[in-house]
Amino acid sequence: MQAIHLKATARSAEWAASAVTWTLRRIVGVKDVAVLASLGIVSVLFDERVATTEQILAAVRRVGFDAKVL
């Protein structure tokens, strides 16, 4: 298992933590997602043999956020 922490900045004014959580949990290999909306931090626990950091970043970006690994 591997954990990554992302800084996610919304392109819109509304923080959609539930959309990010729902999207990431749909990725095969993602085991847990925690969002600290007030800080714009997303923590993801995933099986690196199944999912990749790039997949996770792409998923966050698809729901309208700029994201980078901390």
C-alpha positions in Angstrom: 0.0 0.0 0.0 1.1 3.5 -0.7 -0.3 6.8 0.5 -0.1 10.1 -1.3 -1.2 13.6 -0.3 -2.5 16.0 -2.9 -3.0 19.8 -2.9 -6.3 20.3 -4.8 -7.3 23.8 -5.8 -10.8 24.3 -7.1 -11.2 26.1 -10.4 -14.7 27.1 -9.3 -15.7 28.7 -6.0 -17.4 25.6 -4.6 -15.3 22.8 -3.0 -16.8 19.5 -4.1 -15.2 17.1 -1.6 -17.9 14.5 -2.2 -17.2 14.5 -5.9 -13.5 14.0 -5.4 -14.1 11.3 -2.9 -16.6 9.5 -5.1 -14.4 9.7 -8.2 -11.3 8.4 -6.4 -13.1 5.5 -4.7 -14.1 4.3 -8.2 -10.5 3.7 -9.2 -9.6 0.1 -8.8 -6.9 -0.2 -6.1 -7.9 2.9 -4.1 -8.6 1.7 -0.6 -9.3 5.0 1.3 -9.8 8.7 0.6 -9.7 11.5 3.1 -10.4 15.1 2.2 -9.6 18.2 4.3 -11.6 20.7 2.4 -10.6 23.7 4.4 -6.9 23.1 3.5 -7.5 21.7 0.0 -5.7 18.4 1.0 -6.7 15.0 -0.4 -5.0 11.9 1.1 -5.3 8.7 -0.8 -4.3 5.2 0.3 -4.0 2.9 -2.7 -2.4 -0.4 -3.9 0.5 0.8 -6.2 0.4 -2.5 -8.0 -3.1 -1.7 -9.3 -3.4 2.1 -9.4 -0.9 4.8 -10.2 -0.4 8.3 -8.9 -1.0 9.6 -12.4 -4.4 7.9 -12.5 -5.3 9.6 -9.2 -4.1 13.0 -10.3 -6.0 12.7 -13.6 -9.2 11.7 -11.8 -9.0 14.7 -9.5 -8.4 17.0 -12.5 -11.4 15.5 -14.4 -13.7 16.7 -11.6 -12.5 20.3 -12.0 -9.5 20.7 -9.7 -5.9 21.5 -10.2 -3.9 18.9 -8.2 -0.3 18.2 -7.4 1.4 15.8 -5.1 2.7 17.3 -1.9 
